């Protein structure tokens, strides 16, 4: 579906023009005969073996000026769309991976300083680096049933959403988007499951200064870091899928209409997101995101999800499709940004309210349940739109086949 200027001009050239003639010139087939006085006369009849091609200027053919205008008006899709997927070159893979690691480095540094910008006093009292070496007096970790009970409840809800999304997985239609959406919710579920086990079983400071706790809490926080990879790949797949649909449905110009907004969104490489998520997760495993209050680790890790969060939000804002309802777009927009208020809320709730850690954790887990569920529901709706489109195309194809046979 990628078209260069030469192919475009060939398409626009009148049908009786020979492909070898230059633009703006059509070739006329004539037979030249000499009269008795030496002058030439044209016979318009075609004579086998006696044809000569005479160039005649065609005033309707595109000129150099119109050619440039047409080329500018044509869509330049972000990826060439063909029948089979094109394999990226090693150079593009290395470039995307390097860019992902560079972006991850920036967001890691940003995440460590951003809490002190939002609420300096509360953050100074709350965020103390630990590197998995917890100190009595400043290390706080809730071990009540309210905390690990809501963790397990969240895990069950995520599992139900995963099963619901995978029901709509169809090969070469929605399987890639379904798998990426399910992987995001699976990572959420693994995170809260590991967190629940830690809150339930590691009740003393000494037990938290063990390799077992470090491993379990690295899984809890590391899956949050890895979620940025799945989230970004969701955005990449969704943008690319619906750009293809816009092109197939006849969207030919990058005008100011709402339907053209999605065509302006760049399709970021999945290699970029894999490198980004891997770099942040590796930093987490090394203890770079470890604080004396282990809950802080998760909020700092959540800041690194900012690029993938915004990318998915851009998709929901820009997508224009008859089967993607407005409520689903709003649900997606709100669901992906709803985690953001938790960052300033946690230190403020801990330092300036009389709420217990159990109450704070229960409130935050309930908040996460709403945000993550909205993400899952909105993505399921988008996946259903892809499946419904495919089913309609199949029905039309089946209905048109008998009529085509009758014509023959």
ROFIMAR-166369 format. One record per residue (C-alpha): x, y, z; residue number from 1; residue in three letters. Coordinates in nm, 4 decimals, decimal comma. Layout:
<recs>
          u          v          w     k     r
          X          Y          Z   NUM   ala
...
</recs>
This chain:
<recs>
          u          v          w     k     r
     0,0000     0,0000     0,0000     1   unk
     0,3069     0,2229    -0,0126     2   unk
     0,3048     0,4187    -0,3383     3   unk
     0,5922     0,6184    -0,4798     4   unk
     0,5566     0,9092    -0,7225     5   unk
     0,6237     0,7015    -1,0340     6   unk
     0,3577     0,4447    -0,9446     7   unk
     0,1146     0,7241    -0,8628     8   unk
     0,1669     0,8901    -1,2017     9   unk
     0,1225     0,5584    -1,3767    10   unk
    -0,2110     0,5192    -1,2010    11   unk
    -0,3246     0,8689    -1,3002    12   unk
    -0,2016     0,8481    -1,6638    13   unk
    -0,4758     0,7878    -1,9252    14   unk
    -0,5255     0,4204    -1,9984    15   unk
    -0,4221     0,4400    -2,3682    16   unk
    -0,0798     0,5802    -2,2892    17   unk
     0,2154     0,3473    -2,3359    18   unk
     0,4029     0,2889    -2,0113    19   unk
     0,7349     0,3708    -2,1733    20   unk
     0,6378     0,7237    -2,2769    21   unk
     0,7368     1,0188    -2,0631    22   unk
     0,4769     1,1984    -1,8487    23   unk
     0,2606     1,4393    -2,0429    24   unk
     0,3180     1,2609    -2,3758    25   unk
     0,0949     1,0004    -2,5351    26   unk
     0,2005     0,7928    -2,8327    27   unk
    -0,0110     0,7776    -3,1489    28   unk
     0,0087     0,4742    -3,3771    29   unk
     0,0175     0,5851    -3,7432    30   unk
     0,1210     0,4550    -4,0851    31   unk
     0,3229     0,6952    -4,2989    32   unk
     0,2881     0,6766    -4,6808    33   unk
     0,4488     0,8944    -4,9418    34   unk
     0,2369     1,0550    -5,2129    35   unk
     0,3491     1,1035    -5,5705    36   unk
     0,4517     1,4630    -5,5008    37   unk
     0,6794     1,3570    -5,2144    38   unk
     0,4550     1,4766    -4,9287    39   unk
     0,3579     1,2424    -4,6472    40   unk
     0,0016     1,1518    -4,5591    41   unk
    -0,1221     0,9738    -4,2427    42   unk
    -0,3319     0,6634    -4,2528    43   unk
    -0,5094     0,6078    -3,9246    44   unk
    -0,5485     0,2359    -3,9852    45   unk
    -0,3173    -0,0048    -3,7970    46   unk
    -0,0996    -0,2053    -4,0365    47   unk
     0,0894    -0,5031    -3,9036    48   unk
     0,4608    -0,4473    -3,9157    49   unk
     0,4310    -0,0860    -4,0310    50   unk
     0,3540     0,1009    -3,7114    51   unk
     0,5565     0,3942    -3,5907    52   unk
     0,4958     0,5751    -3,2628    53   unk
     0,4528     0,9524    -3,2924    54   unk
     0,4604     1,1507    -2,9685    55   unk
     0,1663     1,3854    -2,9210    56   unk
     0,1511     1,6250    -2,6285    57   unk
    -0,1371     1,5399    -2,3935    58   unk
    -0,2666     1,8509    -2,2204    59   unk
    -0,4541     1,6438    -1,9612    60   unk
    -0,1442     1,4638    -1,8320    61   unk
    -0,0004     1,5706    -1,4965    62   unk
     0,2703     1,8331    -1,5173    63   unk
     0,5725     1,8689    -1,2914    64   unk
     0,3826     2,1151    -1,0727    65   unk
     0,0755     1,8957    -1,0336    66   unk
     0,2956     1,5927    -0,9770    67   unk
     0,4470     1,7570    -0,6701    68   unk
     0,1037     1,8599    -0,5452    69   unk
    -0,0313     1,5087    -0,5852    70   unk
     0,2688     1,3584    -0,4104    71   unk
     0,2221     1,5942    -0,1177    72   unk
    -0,1464     1,5152    -0,0939    73   unk
    -0,0971     1,1427    -0,0857    74   unk
    -0,0675     0,9747     0,2505    75   unk
     0,2802     0,8714     0,3528    76   unk
     0,1971     0,5830     0,5877    77   unk
     0,4326     0,5185     0,8758    78   unk
     0,4926     0,1609     0,7650    79   unk
     0,4605    -0,0008     0,4254    80   unk
     0,1636    -0,2320     0,4484    81   unk
     0,1889    -0,5435     0,2401    82   unk
     0,0537    -0,8909     0,2337    83   unk
     0,3406    -1,0249     0,4418    84   unk
     0,5176    -0,8613     0,7333    85   unk
     0,8490    -0,7005     0,6480    86   unk
     1,1460    -0,7988     0,8634    87   unk
     1,3347    -0,5010     1,0078    88   unk
     1,7026    -0,4660     0,9298    89   unk
     1,9704    -0,5127     1,1945    90   unk
     2,0494    -0,1439     1,1727    91   unk
     1,6917    -0,0456     1,2551    92   unk
     1,6788    -0,2990     1,5415    93   unk
     1,9994    -0,1641     1,6968    94   unk
     1,8801     0,1935     1,6471    95   unk
     1,5421     0,1245     1,8118    96   unk
     1,7024    -0,0638     2,1014    97   unk
     1,9538     0,2148     2,1629    98   unk
     1,6783     0,4739     2,1589    99   unk
     1,4740     0,2644     2,4026   100   unk
     1,7638     0,2330     2,6472   101   unk
     1,8371     0,6051     2,6197   102   unk
     1,4740     0,6916     2,6947   103   unk
     1,4687     0,4446     2,9836   104   unk
     1,7741     0,6132     3,1339   105   unk
     1,6019     0,9503     3,1217   106   unk
     1,2801     0,8218     3,2804   107   unk
     1,4662     0,6337     3,5546   108   unk
     1,6444     0,9535     3,6574   109   unk
     1,3221     1,1525     3,6266   110   unk
     1,1268     0,9023     3,8396   111   unk
     1,3772     0,9269     4,1259   112   unk
     1,3524     1,3071     4,1459   113   unk
     0,9910     1,3733     4,0441   114   unk
     0,8333     1,2887     4,3851   115   unk
     1,0506     1,5569     4,5473   116   unk
     0,9271     1,8101     4,2923   117   unk
     0,5583     1,7325     4,3527   118   unk
     0,5606     1,7298     4,7338   119   unk
     0,9112     1,8103     4,8607   120   unk
     0,8470     1,7928     5,2349   121   unk
     0,6320     1,4780     5,2296   122   unk
     0,8650     1,3045     4,9836   123   unk
     1,1722     1,3814     5,1957   124   unk
     1,0058     1,2121     5,4938   125   unk
     0,8787     0,9161     5,2895   126   unk
     1,1320     0,8243     5,0214   127   unk
     1,4526     0,6842     5,1754   128   unk
     1,6793     0,4705     4,9571   129   unk
     1,7269     0,1138     5,0812   130   unk
     1,8773    -0,1073     4,8077   131   unk
     1,7018    -0,3977     4,9857   132   unk
     1,8827    -0,3211     5,3141   133   unk
     1,6008    -0,2250     5,5504   134   unk
     1,6682    -0,0312     5,8709   135   unk
     1,4588    -0,0361     6,1862   136   unk
     1,2765     0,2894     6,2595   137   unk
     1,2419     0,4169     5,9033   138   unk
     1,1322     0,0980     5,7266   139   unk
     0,7554     0,0402     5,7260   140   unk
     0,5714    -0,2558     5,5738   141   unk
     0,2078    -0,3443     5,6403   142   unk
     0,1299    -0,7108     5,7067   143   unk
    -0,2460    -0,6985     5,7725   144   unk
    -0,5156    -0,8894     5,5854   145   unk
    -0,6541    -0,5662     5,4406   146   unk
    -0,3390    -0,5225     5,2359   147   unk
    -0,2700    -0,8748     5,1134   148   unk
    -0,6421    -0,9547     5,0865   149   unk
    -0,7005    -0,6707     4,8405   150   unk
    -0,3838    -0,7773     4,6556   151   unk
    -0,5290    -1,1242     4,5996   152   unk
    -0,8673    -0,9790     4,5011   153   unk
    -0,6949    -0,7649     4,2387   154   unk
    -0,5178    -1,0719     4,1025   155   unk
    -0,8499    -1,2544     4,0587   156   unk
    -1,0059    -0,9576     3,8770   157   unk
    -0,7062    -0,9339     3,6425   158   unk
    -0,7329    -1,3073     3,5654   159   unk
    -1,1008    -1,2664     3,4743   160   unk
    -1,0202    -0,9753     3,2432   161   unk
    -0,7424    -1,1753     3,0756   162   unk
    -0,9813    -1,4644     3,0064   163   unk
    -1,2421    -1,2235     2,8706   164   unk
    -0,9952    -1,0566     2,6333   165   unk
    -0,8460    -1,3807     2,5012   166   unk
    -1,1956    -1,4972     2,3996   167   unk
    -1,1771    -1,2494     2,1121   168   unk
    -0,8347    -1,3536     1,9862   169   unk
    -0,8526    -1,4388     1,6141   170   unk
    -0,5493    -1,5407     1,4042   171   unk
    -0,4214    -1,2575     1,1827   172   unk
    -0,7073    -1,0356     1,3009   173   unk
    -0,6881    -0,9598     1,6722   174   unk
    -0,4445    -1,2159     1,8117   175   unk
    -0,1479    -0,9781     1,8456   176   unk
    -0,3500    -0,7037     2,0152   177   unk
    -0,5258    -0,9595     2,2365   178   unk
    -0,1977    -1,1151     2,3469   179   unk
    -0,0382    -0,7798     2,4249   180   unk
    -0,3423    -0,6598     2,6176   181   unk
    -0,3555    -0,9864     2,8109   182   unk
     0,0168    -0,9663     2,8891   183   unk
    -0,0312    -0,6233     3,0482   184   unk
    -0,3057    -0,7524     3,2782   185   unk
    -0,1059    -1,0686     3,3539   186   unk
     0,1870    -0,8537     3,4668   187   unk
    -0,0498    -0,6565     3,6897   188   unk
    -0,1814    -0,9831     3,8333   189   unk
     0,1656    -1,1268     3,8970   190   unk
     0,2692    -0,8027     4,0670   191   unk
    -0,0167    -0,7988     4,3174   192   unk
     0,0114    -1,1746     4,3776   193   unk
     0,3798    -1,1425     4,4663   194   unk
     0,2983    -0,8372     4,6767   195   unk
     0,0230    -1,0218     4,8618   196   unk
     0,2540    -1,3142     4,9421   197   unk
     0,5183    -1,0719     5,0703   198   unk
     0,2738    -0,8762     5,2888   199   unk
     0,1293    -1,1968     5,4313   200   unk
     0,4495    -1,3878     5,5081   201   unk
     0,7392    -1,1444     5,5669   202   unk
     0,6197    -0,9884     5,8895   203   unk
     0,9532    -0,9020     6,0568   204   unk
     1,2366    -0,6711     5,9589   205   unk
     1,4805    -0,9626     5,9642   206   unk
     1,2690    -1,1632     5,7207   207   unk
     1,2627    -0,8699     5,4813   208   unk
     1,6428    -0,8535     5,4802   209   unk
     1,6640    -1,1931     5,3093   210   unk
     1,7191    -1,3034     4,9509   211   unk
     1,3723    -1,4590     4,9492   212   unk
     1,2047    -1,1240     5,0138   213   unk
     1,4343    -0,9487     4,7683   214   unk
     1,3408    -1,1980     4,4970   215   unk
     0,9688    -1,1739     4,5714   216   unk
     0,9658    -0,7951     4,5889   217   unk
     1,1740    -0,7694     4,2715   218   unk
     0,9026    -0,9732     4,0987   219   unk
     0,6369    -0,7430     4,2452   220   unk
     0,8050    -0,4199     4,1320   221   unk
     0,9804    -0,5599     3,8247   222   unk
     0,6506    -0,6596     3,6648   223   unk
     0,5337    -0,3000     3,7053   224   unk
     0,8490    -0,1895     3,5224   225   unk
     0,7955    -0,4524     3,2522   226   unk
     0,4349    -0,3409     3,2102   227   unk
     0,5620    -0,0345     3,0228   228   unk
     0,6829    -0,2742     2,7522   229   unk
     0,3434    -0,4449     2,7146   230   unk
     0,1605    -0,1139     2,7304   231   unk
     0,3797     0,0406     2,4617   232   unk
     0,3391    -0,2651     2,2376   233   unk
    -0,0384    -0,2350     2,2787   234   unk
    -0,0157     0,1211     2,1495   235   unk
     0,2072     0,0189     1,8589   236   unk
    -0,0221    -0,2644     1,7480   237   unk
    -0,3414    -0,0606     1,7900   238   unk
    -0,2070     0,2408     1,5998   239   unk
    -0,0762     0,0262     1,3161   240   unk
    -0,3942    -0,1824     1,2866   241   unk
    -0,6286     0,1139     1,2683   242   unk
    -0,4007     0,3100     1,0360   243   unk
    -0,4263     0,0168     0,7957   244   unk
    -0,8047     0,0276     0,8267   245   unk
    -0,8114     0,4006     0,7495   246   unk
    -0,6028     0,3432     0,4378   247   unk
    -0,8175     0,0527     0,3192   248   unk
    -1,1344     0,2532     0,3760   249   unk
    -1,0201     0,5250     0,1381   250   unk
    -0,8618     0,7870     0,3624   251   unk
    -0,6233     0,9421     0,1074   252   unk
    -0,5188     1,2794     0,2429   253   unk
    -0,3671     1,4173     0,5616   254   unk
    -0,6287     1,6883     0,6054   255   unk
    -0,7595     1,8393     0,9279   256   unk
    -1,0504     1,5964     0,9655   257   unk
    -1,0677     1,3849     1,2829   258   unk
    -1,0256     1,0647     1,0821   259   unk
    -0,6795     1,1758     0,9688   260   unk
    -0,5399     1,2327     1,3206   261   unk
    -0,4414     0,8704     1,3726   262   unk
    -0,2519     0,8675     1,0427   263   unk
    -0,0188     1,1318     1,1858   264   unk
     0,0774     0,9161     1,4859   265   unk
     0,4190     0,7492     1,4413   266   unk
     0,4285     0,3712     1,4729   267   unk
     0,7001     0,3095     1,7322   268   unk
     0,8988    -0,0105     1,6967   269   unk
     0,8263    -0,2936     1,9386   270   unk
     1,2034    -0,3264     1,9760   271   unk
     1,1997     0,0213     2,1310   272   unk
     0,9488    -0,0860     2,3954   273   unk
     1,1274    -0,4148     2,4686   274   unk
     1,4575    -0,2322     2,5224   275   unk
     1,2852     0,0350     2,7322   276   unk
     1,1092    -0,2140     2,9609   277   unk
     1,4157    -0,4377     2,9924   278   unk
     1,6416    -0,1489     3,0951   279   unk
     1,4033    -0,0252     3,3657   280   unk
     1,3444    -0,3786     3,4960   281   unk
     1,7190    -0,4464     3,5137   282   unk
     1,7702    -0,1263     3,7134   283   unk
     1,4930    -0,2372     3,9490   284   unk
     1,6497    -0,5823     3,9973   285   unk
     1,9811    -0,4160     4,0842   286   unk
     1,8114    -0,2346     4,3744   287   unk
     1,7980     0,1076     4,2130   288   unk
     1,4264     0,1530     4,2902   289   unk
     1,4359     0,0092     4,6442   290   unk
     1,3152     0,2273     4,9342   291   unk
     1,2734     0,1795     5,3096   292   unk
     0,8979     0,1807     5,2525   293   unk
     0,8719    -0,0937     4,9863   294   unk
     0,5423     0,0499     4,8626   295   unk
     0,7389     0,3505     4,7358   296   unk
     0,9184     0,1227     4,4903   297   unk
     0,5935     0,0632     4,3037   298   unk
     0,5030     0,4298     4,2737   299   unk
     0,8466     0,5230     4,1419   300   unk
     0,8285     0,2309     3,8971   301   unk
     0,4899     0,3612     3,7869   302   unk
     0,6462     0,6922     3,6793   303   unk
     0,8577     0,5071     3,4228   304   unk
     0,5333     0,3983     3,2527   305   unk
     0,4717     0,7568     3,1399   306   unk
     0,5826     0,7203     2,7723   307   unk
     0,3771     0,4061     2,7095   308   unk
     0,0812     0,5532     2,8987   309   unk
     0,0778     0,8659     2,6830   310   unk
     0,1185     0,6582     2,3656   311   unk
    -0,1923     0,4523     2,4451   312   unk
    -0,3817     0,7686     2,5371   313   unk
    -0,2896     0,9227     2,2012   314   unk
    -0,4394     0,6184     2,0290   315   unk
    -0,7690     0,6477     2,2171   316   unk
    -0,7832     1,0209     2,1474   317   unk
    -0,7065     0,9918     1,7756   318   unk
    -0,8861     0,6733     1,6703   319   unk
    -1,1981     0,7296     1,4599   320   unk
    -1,3808     0,4068     1,3837   321   unk
    -1,7561     0,3387     1,3694   322   unk
    -1,7235     0,0391     1,5998   323   unk
    -1,5056     0,2120     1,8616   324   unk
    -1,7649     0,3862     2,0762   325   unk
    -1,7101     0,7192     2,2467   326   unk
    -1,7568     0,5642     2,5908   327   unk
    -1,4728     0,3203     2,5183   328   unk
    -1,2426     0,6024     2,4073   329   unk
    -1,3175     0,7982     2,7248   330   unk
    -1,2734     0,4843     2,9359   331   unk
    -0,9342     0,4202     2,7782   332   unk
    -0,8184     0,7792     2,8200   333   unk
    -0,9215     0,7942     3,1856   334   unk
    -0,8084     0,4403     3,2669   335   unk
    -0,4521     0,4885     3,1468   336   unk
    -0,4010     0,8233     3,3221   337   unk
    -0,5859     0,7308     3,6420   338   unk
    -0,2723     0,5881     3,8053   339   unk
    -0,1004     0,9276     3,7918   340   unk
    -0,2686     1,0859     4,0998   341   unk
    -0,1463     0,7990     4,3191   342   unk
     0,2111     0,9284     4,3115   343   unk
     0,1534     1,2508     4,5077   344   unk
    -0,1289     1,0900     4,7085   345   unk
     0,0815     0,8231     4,8799   346   unk
     0,3320     1,0440     5,0686   347   unk
     0,0582     1,2946     5,1523   348   unk
    -0,1696     1,0239     5,2938   349   unk
     0,1159     0,8694     5,4927   350   unk
     0,2539     1,1929     5,6377   351   unk
    -0,0472     1,4226     5,6781   352   unk
    -0,3408     1,1961     5,7678   353   unk
    -0,4217     0,9646     6,0575   354   unk
    -0,4974     0,6729     5,8258   355   unk
    -0,3211     0,3469     5,9056   356   unk
    -0,0990     0,1795     5,6470   357   unk
    -0,3689    -0,0839     5,6020   358   unk
    -0,6269     0,1842     5,5206   359   unk
    -0,3918     0,3638     5,2818   360   unk
    -0,3038     0,0410     5,1013   361   unk
    -0,6694    -0,0628     5,0744   362   unk
    -0,7608     0,2751     4,9278   363   unk
    -0,4754     0,2603     4,6764   364   unk
    -0,5547    -0,0987     4,5769   365   unk
    -0,9183    -0,0026     4,5174   366   unk
    -0,8001     0,2863     4,3022   367   unk
    -0,5742     0,0539     4,1024   368   unk
    -0,8625    -0,1879     4,0553   369   unk
    -1,0707     0,0831     3,8883   370   unk
    -0,7840     0,2063     3,6682   371   unk
    -0,6663    -0,1376     3,5544   372   unk
    -1,0216    -0,2584     3,4920   373   unk
    -1,0914     0,0458     3,2750   374   unk
    -0,7772    -0,0295     3,0750   375   unk
    -0,8820    -0,3908     3,0228   376   unk
    -1,2431    -0,3085     2,9325   377   unk
    -1,1450    -0,0400     2,6810   378   unk
    -0,8900    -0,2669     2,5116   379   unk
    -1,1428    -0,5505     2,4941   380   unk
    -1,3842    -0,3150     2,3156   381   unk
    -1,1165    -0,2206     2,0609   382   unk
    -1,0371    -0,5882     2,0017   383   unk
    -1,4072    -0,6637     1,9543   384   unk
    -1,4194    -0,3918     1,6878   385   unk
    -1,1436    -0,5683     1,4931   386   unk
    -1,3248    -0,9024     1,5189   387   unk
    -1,6594    -0,7509     1,4138   388   unk
    -1,4967    -0,5904     1,1090   389   unk
    -1,3442    -0,9219     1,0070   390   unk
    -1,6726    -1,1089     1,0490   391   unk
    -1,8553    -0,8510     0,8364   392   unk
    -1,5920    -0,8747     0,5623   393   unk
    -1,6268    -1,2531     0,5619   394   unk
    -2,0070    -1,2284     0,5334   395   unk
    -1,9825    -0,9899     0,2409   396   unk
    -1,7296    -1,2163     0,0725   397   unk
    -1,9523    -1,5232     0,1133   398   unk
    -2,2603    -1,3388    -0,0135   399   unk
    -2,0806    -1,2024    -0,3190   400   unk
    -1,9354    -1,5393    -0,4236   401   unk
    -2,2640    -1,6968    -0,5535   402   unk
    -2,3530    -1,3851    -0,7532   403   unk
    -2,0086    -1,3840    -0,9099   404   unk
    -2,0499    -1,7479    -1,0127   405   unk
    -2,3875    -1,6723    -1,1746   406   unk
    -2,2315    -1,3976    -1,3856   407   unk
    -1,9866    -1,6520    -1,5258   408   unk
</recs>
